[in-house]
């Protein structure tokens, strides 16, 4: 499955700080519990990538 492929997979996503000063992205789906910890700088980079992807997706959605 690629980044541009649709999926019927349903998952829960939680994001928050840890007690050790990391940022955790926690993904839970059927048979999957995936905690991903990032230092604050990495988390900010991920946030920037999410914002950039949202801008592109918004522009693509207006073409239809």
Buried (B, 14 or more C-beta within 10 A) or exposed (E): EEEEEEEEEEEEEEBEEEEEEBBBBBBEEEEEEEEEBBEEEEBEEBEEEEEEEEEEEEEEEEEE
